Amino acid sequence: MRTSTRRSRRMMAFTVVAALATGLLAGCSSDSDDSSSNSNGGGDAKGKTTLTIGTFGVFGYKQAGLYDEYMKLHPNISIKENVTTRTDVYWPKTLTRLQAGSGTDDIQAIEVGNITEAVQTQADKFVDLGKEVDKSQWLDWKLSQATTKDGKTIALGTDIGPMAICYRKDLFEKAGLETDRTKLAASWKGDWAKYVDLGKQYMKKAPSGTKFVDSASSVYNAALGGESQRYYDKDGNVIWDKSTGVKKSWNVAMTVATSNMSAKLKQFDPTWDQGYAKGSFATVACPAWMMGYIQEKSGDAGKGKWDVAAAPTAANWGGSFIGVPTAGKHQKEAIELAKWLTAPEQQAKVFAKQASFPSTPSAYSTLTPAAATTEYFSNAPITQIFGDSAKTIPVQHFGTKDQPIGTAITDVGILQVEQKGKSPAQGWDAAKAEIKDVLGQ
C-alpha cells in the first residue's frame, strides 16, 4: 500500500506498492502527518489500552472501518494511527526509534523497499510473529521477504501491488484517442515504449493544460516493477548500475522526461495531489493500492472519468507489512491487532474499500470491489485486471538499501532531467553520486 498510498510510494513471482507507499507504495489518511507524537501506547481517561500504529500513505485500515470494528470487538482497546505521507521520510525516523529502543509505535508498517533492511539489520527489534500465526495464509514469496535466515518472521504481509494503467477516458476522447480499455491494453501490450508512443499521439491534440502522464518517475517505477533484475542480485550484491532492468526502465523514463508529455510532478507531493484534483494529466501507472489514493485526491469531480486498463507488462510496485517492535509497551495486545488486521477477511475488506490487493490467496475468491470504487473507475473489471497481473509478475530480489537507491534515481536523477533540463547523462551521474553516498562508497 502506498509506496504510498503507499509508494515506493510507496514499491512491486506473484510479487507485488507500491506501493507501495507504497506502499507504498504512498496520500495521507492521517490522524497526524508525523508519528513523533506517539507515546508507545498507554491508557486513556477511561482506562482503555491505547495502541498506536505507525503507517505511511493511505493504508486503508481507517478508511475500511477496521479500527472502529476492532474497538467494538475489544472495548478495552483504543487505536490511534500515526501517518507520515512519504515512506522515504517515515522509514528513517522509524529506524532511529528502533535503534534507540524507544519512541516506536506499538505496530510499525514496513514498505517492501525497506523490508530487507529491516530483516537483515533490525530483526532483533521486532517480535517473531511467525510463532503467532498460520504462515500458510500468505503467499510464500511475501512471507519469505519478512523472514530471517534462521526463520524469524518480523512482520506480516498486508497488500501487494499488481500494476495497471489508470487513465482519464474523457481526456483521451478529447485528444482523439481510443478509450476502450481492452483495445488500449492490446495497443501497448508487452512494451512500455508503446505506452510512451501513445503519449506522443496524445500531446498532438491534448486538451488545454493537460499532459499525458504525471511524471517520468511514475513510468520508471512501473517499468522496473516488471523486470526480474533490479538493484540487487539474488546473493545480495549491489548491481543497480549494471542491471538490465534499471537501464531499460531508465531509458523509457528518459523518453518521457525529455518530451512534452509529462506534467513533471513529484509523486506524493502536494502539487501531485493538486494535479489529480485539477485533471492535469491523463494517465498514471496504477498499482492496486493507488486506486484509493486516486479516489481521494481526484474527488467527486473524477467520478466516472477514470478507467483502468492492463499495464504493458505484469508488474509489481509496492506492498507492505506490519510488525510489532519489542520496545512496545503493549506487545500482547499489538500482536493480536496485527494478526487481525492482516487476516484474509480483513485484507478483503480493505480491497473492497480501495482495491489494495491482498497478500493472502484465500481471500481472492471473495474479492469484490466496493460499488463506489467500481463506479468511480467506469465499471472496470478491477479484480480481473489486477489478479491477472499478480499471477505473472517475475520474481524480484530486494536489498538493504533498495528504497533509498530507488529514491536517488527518481527524486535526484530523473528530476534533474525532467525539472531542471539536465541531459540524461547528467541525470544518471547525479543519481550515481547520490547512490554512492547512500551506500557509503
C-alpha positions, 0 to 999 in steps of 0.5 A: 500500500502506498509506496504510498498510498503507499509508494515506493510510494510507496514499491512491486513471482506473484510479487507485488506498492507500491506501493507501495507507499507504497506502499507504498507504495504512498496520500495521507489518511492521517490522524497526524502527518508525523508519528513523533507524537506517539507515546508507545501506547498507554491508557486513556481517561477511561482506562482503555489500552491505547495502541498506536500504529505507525503507517505511511500513505493511505493504508486503508485500515481507517478508511475500511472501518477496521479500527472502529470494528476492532474497538467494538470487538475489544472495548478495552482497546483504543487505536490511534494511527500515526501517518507520515505521507512519504515512506522515504521520510517515515522509514528513517525516523522509524529506524532511529526509534528502533535503534534507540529502543524507544519512541516506536509505535506499538505496530510499525508498517514496513514498505517492501523497499525497506523490508530487507533492511529491516530483516537483515539489520533490525530483526532483533527489534521486532517480535517473531510473529511467525510463532503467532500465526498460520504462515500458510495464509500468505503467499510464500514469496511475501512471507519469505521477504519478512523472514530471517535466515534462521526463520524469524518472521518480523512482520506480516504481509498486508497488500501487494501491488499488481500494476495497471494503467489508470487513465482519464477516458474523457481526456483521451476522447478529447485528444482523439484517442481510443478509450476502450480499455481492452483495445488500449491494453492490446495497443501497448501490450508487452512494451512500455515504449508503446505506452510512451508512443501513445503519449506522443499521439496524445500531446498532438491534440491534448486538451488545454493544460493537460499532459499525458502522464504525471511524471517520468518517475511514475513510468520508471517505477512501473517499468522496473516493477516488471523486470526480474533484475533490479538493484540487487542480485539474488546473493545480495550484491549491489548491481543497480548500475549494471542491471538490465532492468534499471537501464531499460526502465531508465531509458523509457523514463528518459523518453518521457522526461525529455518530451512534452508529455509529462506534467513533471510532478513529484509523486506524493507531493502536494502539487501531485495531489493538486494535479489529480484534483485539477485533471492535469494529466491523463494517465498514471501507472496504477498499482492496486493500492493507488486506486484509493489514493486516486479516489481521494485526491481526484474527488467527486469531480473524477467520478466516472472519468477514470478507467483502468486498463492492463499495464504493458507488462505484469508488474509489481510496485509496492506492498507492505507489512506490519510488525510489532517492535519489542520496545512496545509497551503493549506487545500482547495486545499489538500482536493480536491487532496485527494478526487481525488486521492482516487476516484474509477477511480483513485484507478483503475488506480493505480491497473492497474499500480501495482495491489494495490487493491482498497478500493472502490467496484465500481471500481472492475468491471473495474479492469484490470491489466496493460499488463506489470504487467500481463506479468511480473507475467506469465499471472496470473489471478491477479484480480481473485486471489486477489478479491477472497481473499478480499471477505473472509478475517475475520474481524480484530480489530486494536489498538493504538499501533498495528504497533509498537507491530507488529514491536517488534515481527518481527524486535526484536523477530523473528530476534533474532531467525532467525539472531542471533540463539536465541531459540524461547523462547528467541525470544518471551521474547525479543519481550515481553520486547520490547512490554512492553516498547512500551506500557509503562508497 
